[in-house]
């Protein structure tokens, strides 16, 4: 089992961030983006998105954190832990 430590976190942050993007471009990000906020037509095509309350411009690195509803189970419960 791998234990968390500050050095691992710092190394991970360096790997996931790009200093050249500190001033943009920023992408639209919604903390409440989930299936119930997506409108589909009869062909299952997306025709709209509702509930933009928690939407803002965010750094591209936010794409490394998937929405909670996309995960079947929380990472801490994965059989091999976070490193798998």
N, C-alpha and C positions, 0 to 999 in steps of 0.2 A: 504494500500500500504506500502510495506517495503522499507525503505530508505537505501541507501548504506552508510556504515561507515567503517572506517579503521579497527575496531575490527572484523567486519564480514569478511573482506577480510583476515585478519591474521588467523582467525579461519578456514576459508576455505582452505587456503594454508597449514596449519598444517594437515588438514584432507586429502589433496590430495598429500602430499609429504611424502617420506619415507627417513629419514636421512641415513639409512643403505645403500641406493643406490646412494649416492653422487658420488661415484667413479665407477659407472657402476653397472650392465651391461647397455650399451646404445643400443638403437634400431635404425634401419635405419628410417629416417623421411624425407618426401618430402613435401615442402610447396606448390608444384604445382601439387599434385596428384589429378586428377579429371577424369571424364569419358572419355574425348576426348584423354587422354594419355594412355588408356587401349586398347590393341588389342585383339579382340575376333575371334574365328574360327566360322564355320557355325553352330556349336552346342552351341554357346554362352559360350564357355569355354575360360578363360583367357589364351592367348598364349604369351603375351608380354606386356611390359610396356615401353613407350618412354618418352623422355623429363625429364631427371634426373638432370637438371641444378641446382635446388634448393634443393638437397638432402644432408643430413648430419647425423651424429650420434647425437641422442638426448636422454635426460632422459626419462624413462618410463612414467613419469607424463604427457608428451606431449599427451599421448593417451586420456587424459581427455578433450582435445580440439578437437572436431570433425572438419573435413574439412568443409569449408564454404558451399560447394555445397551439402553437405549431409543434411543441414537444409532447410526446405521448406520456412521458413521465419526467420528473425533475432530474437534472443531471446527478444530483447527489445520490439518487437511487439506481443509477446505471450500474450494471454488474461489475464493470471494471473501473468505475469511477469517472472522473472528469477527463482523464487523459485518453480515453478511448473514443 
